[in-house]
Amino acid sequence: MKTVILCIVTFFGVLNAGPKVVAKFGQSECPWSEQLKIEVWNSSTFQALLEGAGIEREESEASTGNVPLLTLVTSEGEEIGSLGYLLITPEKYVDLFKEMLTIHTLCHSLDDFNAAQLLHFYRKSEVLNMTACSGKLLEAGLAKDTGVDFLIEKYSTIVKEHPRRAQKVKQQIRERKPDDSATEWELALLSFQARREKMNEDSKIVLPLVKFLKSYGSKDKDYAWRCHLVLAEYYRDRNLVEKAKHHAKHAAEGAPHELREMIINIGDEAA
């Protein structure tokens, strides 16, 4: 009889279980972990708001690696999303966890949303580290979007690790929006960022930006100065003084007046 009662209690406990935030902190010498504990995790405001939202709390043992981390999971243990140490209030943390729950629920029925709505949710899910939802939203968006927004998002996810597949996606984008400077600027910047993480040779890293300037530098001054600015900052960080000054000069020439002094200083900082 006791066994039967225990099973019933356990069964209803599982049914009534809600989502849970699992905290993963580093050792005591990790300053960000200590701050997140004091400012958020141990905050009575945070705890009360989580309880009001029906979200439980659980703290794992101190560890190394990607810490601190607050991970939202379902009652079945499925990971929904995660947040690290952010310069936000306990209230904002709870708002973001509630937003995760909303997006997670929406991801079970995406047919009712248009491409613009899916794009909004997708970008939110990316910021909130909602890996499973991001994949579903990207797939649904690619099926509905007749423009290039979701294709560009797909390009950004594969350009670093799968350059050949990325080239095919880039071709699709150009077929839908041929000779479009705004689109080409996005592609050039994404390619540059991916190369910066994977390559060591400067000429290969900056090649997408150089190609963009060659093709669109004289056609679209607004994107041209932005491109020169990125190159100036890159060369400054690499201590390549003359190149940093060269691109800072060109960036300042096309930039809004209020930014020019700041941009020129980039070249001076490299000296």
Sequence and secondary structure as in RCSB ss.txt:
>XXXX:A:sequence
MKTVILCIVTFFGVLNAGPKVVAKFGQSECPWSEQLKIEVWNSSTFQALLEGAGIEREESEASTGNVPLLTLVTS
EGEEIGSLGYLLITPEKYVDLFKEMLTIHTLCHSLDDFNAAQLLHFYRKSEVLNMTACSGKLLEAGLAKDTGVDF
LIEKYSTIVKEHPRRAQKVKQQIRERKPDDSATEWELALLSFQARREKMNEDSKIVLPLVKFLKSYGSKDKDYAW
RCHLVLAEYYRDRNLVEKAKHHAKHAAEGAPHELREMIINIGDEAA
>XXXX:A:secstr
 HHHHHHHHHHHHHHH   EEEEE   TT HHHHHHIIIIIT HHHHHHHHHTT EEEE    SSS SEEEEE T
T  EEEEE   SS HHHHHHHHHHHHHHHHHTT  TT  HHHHHHHHHHHHHTT HHHHHHHHHHHHHH  SSHH
HHHHHHHHTTT HHHHHHHHHHHHHHSTT HHHHHHHHHHHHHHHHHH   HHHHSHHHHHHHHHHTTT HHHHH
HHHHHHHHHHHHTT HHHHHHHHHHHHHHS HHHHHHHHHHHHHH 
